Amino acid sequence: MSCLFNSMSHFFPENSYDIRQKICNYLQNDGVIIEGLDTSLILSFERNNYIQCMRNTSTWGGAIEIQAACNIWNTKIVVHNIRDRNGSKIEFVPVSNNSDKCINITWSGGHYEPMRH
């Protein structure tokens, strides 16, 4: 399993495999990633068969999957870059701009971990 989906499973009431599949289903159904842009167009810039590749448990997830998760679970996800000495972070919010909760994960440049307070 990919570390991103494992990290999300600490916050959502599903296992990492089911989270991955739910996100892939959302993308496959053209769920909104960026307001005003067609999701299939965004994915076409990434690689051929993006969703099929993402369904593979060894494929790493990233910003597209984080944004999809925000929209599916109506959750703000804050990614803390622990490689940056200034402590930079990226905040992903649902396209609705409303969220029921906020979760925090760390990113080290190649690995995600859940932040537990």
Residue pairs with C-beta under 8 A, 6 or more apart in sequence:
1 16
1 17
1 20
1 57
2 16
2 20
2 57
2 58
2 59
2 60
2 61
3 60
3 111
3 112
3 113
4 60
4 61
4 62
4 65
4 66
4 105
4 112
5 16
5 17
5 19
5 20
5 61
5 65
6 16
6 112
7 105
7 112
7 113
7 114
8 16
8 19
8 69
8 103
8 105
8 114
9 15
9 16
9 19
10 114
10 116
11 75
11 103
11 114
12 19
12 69
12 73
12 75
14 22
17 57
19 69
20 54
20 55
20 57
20 61
20 65
21 55
22 72
23 54
23 61
23 65
23 68
23 69
23 72
24 51
24 54
24 55
26 68
26 71
26 72
27 33
27 39
27 43
27 50
27 51
27 54
27 64
27 68
28 51
30 38
30 39
30 40
31 39
31 68
31 71
31 72
32 39
32 71
32 95
33 39
33 42
33 64
33 67
33 68
33 71
33 95
34 42
34 67
34 95
35 95
42 64
43 50
43 51
43 64
44 50
46 64
47 53
53 59
54 61
54 65
63 90
63 92
66 77
66 79
66 92
67 92
69 75
69 77
70 76
70 77
70 92
70 93
70 94
70 95
70 99
71 94
71 95
71 96
73 100
74 94
74 96
74 98
74 99
74 100
75 94
75 99
75 100
75 101
75 102
75 103
76 91
76 92
76 93
76 94
76 99
76 101
76 102
76 103
77 91
77 92
77 102
77 103
77 104
77 105
78 89
78 90
78 91
78 92
78 102
78 103
78 104
78 105
79 89
79 90
79 91
79 92
79 104
79 105
79 106
79 107
79 112
80 87
80 88
80 89
80 104
80 105
80 106
80 107
80 115
81 87
81 88
81 89
81 90
81 106
81 107
81 109
82 106
82 107
82 108
83 107
83 108
83 109
93 99
103 114
103 115
104 114
104 115
104 117
105 112
105 113
105 114
105 115
106 112
106 113
106 114
106 115
